[in-house]
Amino acid sequence: MLIEERDRRLLDQLAGWVDSHLSDPQLSVDKFAADMEYGRTKFYIKLKQLTGLTPNEYIKERRLQRAFELLADEHVTVAEAAYQVGMGTPQYLSTTFKKRFGLTPTQYQKGERQPKK
């Protein structure tokens, strides 16, 4: 997929914005769009076009990627990671983490890299 330079800058700006607001469990698409200076509909279309993800999916993916990085440190608990990435509860992080990566955060921290059958 060929992305123009201005789209690349927009993606970098989006990633930076989400990362800086990651711990906010109330992070909303409306705030996301407004801060990016887009109307909600135009923002939805643009982000979907560039990433293949809706704004909510994009935020969730960034949260999961950050949780994945945090949980690489075995001293970080699932609860700590959940709150740092704005997931609300450790259970929600565990559920979405398993759905995305195929194993639970605890399995990941124990060094298991393949989902159990």
N, C-alpha and C positions, 0 to 999 in steps of 0.2 A: 504494500500500500504506500503510495507516494504521498507524502504530507508536505505541504508548502511550509516555508519558513515561518510565516505568521501563525499558522496552525500549530507548529511545533512550539512556538513561544507561548501560545495560549495553553497548550497542554502542560507546559512547564509551570505556568502561572497557576493553573488549576490544581496541579499536584502540590505546589507550595502552599496554596490557600487551604486545601483540605488538610494537609499535614499540620499546619499551624492551628487548626480548629478541631483536630482529631479527638481530643479528650472531651469535647462537648457532646453529651448524649442527645442534646436537643438540636443538633446541627440539622438545618432544614434546607431543602432544595431551593426554597424561596430566597433564603439568605445567601446561599451559594450563588444563585443567578444574579441577585441584586448586586452583590459585591463584585461580580465579574462584569457588571454593567450590561446585562442582557435581560430581556423579558423572559419570563418562565418558559414559554413555548419555544421561542427561538433558541434559548439555551439548551433545552431538552433535545431539540433537533440537532444542534451543532455538536453537542457532546456525544450523542448517539452516532452521528456521522463519523466523528473522529475516533471513538473508542469502541463502538459497538455496544456500549453500556448506557443504561439510563443514568441520570444523575444519582438516584438512590443506589443503584448497583455499583456505580463508580465509587461512591463514598464507602460502601460496605467493603468493596475490594481493597481500597486503600487501608481501611481499618484491619482487615484480615492480614494483609501483607505486613503491616507494622506489628501486629500481634505475633506473627510468625517470627519476625526478627527478635522481638522481646523474649519470646519463649525459648529461643536458642540458648539463653542464659538460664541454666537450671535453677538459679536462685530466685528467679522471678516467678511468682505464683500465678496461676490462672486468673485469680481474682484481681491481682495487681495489673496484669496485662489487660484484662477486660475493662477496668476503670480508666487505664491510661489511653486506651483507644476508643473510649466512649461507647462501649457495647452495652453498658447498663448493668448486666449481671454476668457472673461467670458461666452460668448455665447457657445463656444465649451465645456467648463466645464459643463455648464447647460445641454446641449444636452446629453453629455456622462454620466453625473451624473444621469439624469432621466432614461436613458436607462439601467444603471446598478442597480440603487436602487429603481426605480419605482416612484420617486418623485423628484421635482426640489430642488435645493439647498435652495431656499427660503422657500419652504414648510417644508423641513427638519429643518431649523433654527427656524421656528415657532412652532416646536414641533409635527408636523404631522408625524406620523410614518407609516401610511398606505397610499398607493397610492389612489388617488381619482379615482373613476370609471367614 
